[in-house]
């Protein structure tokens, strides 16, 4: 007897439909599985056979053939265990076939028959809803995550016995407690909202650095900070997340999909409501940053999507690791090519870097710095010019004076006050870019620079001299204009004035041609 069960596989952060076909017929007693299977899926044969036997199901001595379609897509992971078991039970007539209509099934099966949770259940359920499927059967521990997708019914199963009772019609009670799930989501959401983020009011002094952080977030410009140890660079970076705009529902779902595929969403038990802040150690490998593996998983640049990727002690990172950032910073996504296909991951993040000005950390203070000219050049060579060109704003964080350190002087602005100004600037950009795919000034393509960043004759002459004198690259020139556009928006000025351009040029002070000159 033939039967088919609908399931899915995750590719990148999206899901692909897979049909599990099972046929039980007379012949030599054998259990065959086909369909371009990975090693984990091949092992499902023994897991399913043992789990069915330990769940009280007697499998007759017949020929069992299982096919996972489409055959040209490699299947990996343990999420096929449950749909394979259900397809076999349906072919043996142990469950009602009509119960499987319009239902997606996904889950791992233990040898004792327990249904175990799997990674990536959120994009699977989202794809099921897009395909018009109205019901999903998953592990009980995956119900919380699967229920984040509205408009689809979720059945949480603890073991195969419960699966058989439900699909055979022996149990009228549906194994899904929606009220309990909703309550848990609300509780978890409330707990996350009560968390307090570090506040800019805790930073004394460094007014220029704090202003640069506000400019960076206002236009979503990449930021590089340099200064001696203890100047407050890391403190400022950790507080940038507190002045970012709130996530939209679509952004929450997209980020939650990423963390679901990575196996990190189960710890949160709710939609991710705050923008990610990723702070990898400088010993991270290129694969850890970009993502990778035989069956690729998202790396740090994808986990930072719609949030912040903070690289502390940036010059201590391996140069080949940093070079991985160049393509994602431009294209806002990363593509990993493997033998079995290409995996696309979003990577639209705000890059924030912090570094010392030299190996000892005190250049240009020659009373403390003992670095030679050669050592300085070697230290700066750890950051390539193409990577520096991708940093919109470069700012120095000088050593604090005693009066600044002790908090004497002006009152420190809170993150809430800064965030309100940031939201006003974002509203201006939203209105400007309405009807386009552009969201922030930093994302203006070079082909539209003249349209969104027009300059008067005086401003053009000024930028001509700047371009010639500083020997800017085309990318650096465009970034100056984009930052100037943000500075004008912060003053609610329709036109880009020369003062905006002058300040934007000051933020190129770490360009190596300038620094080493």
Helices and strands as residue ranges (DSSP letters): E 2-11, E 14-25, E 30-34, H 39-42, H 44-54, E 63-69, H 80-91, G 97-100, E 103-105, E 108-109, E 115-116, H 121-130, E 135-139, G 140-142, H 143-146, E 153-157, H 160-167, H 178-194, G 200-202, H 207-219, E 223-226, H 233-240, G 241-243, H 249-261, E 277-278, H 286-290, E 291-292, E 297-298, H 300-303, E 308-311, G 314-316, H 319-323, H 325-331, E 333-338, E 341-346, E 350-355, H 373-380, H 385-389, E 393-396, H 402-405, H 415-432, G 441-443, G 446-448, H 449-452, H 457-470, H 474-490, H 498-506, H 512-515
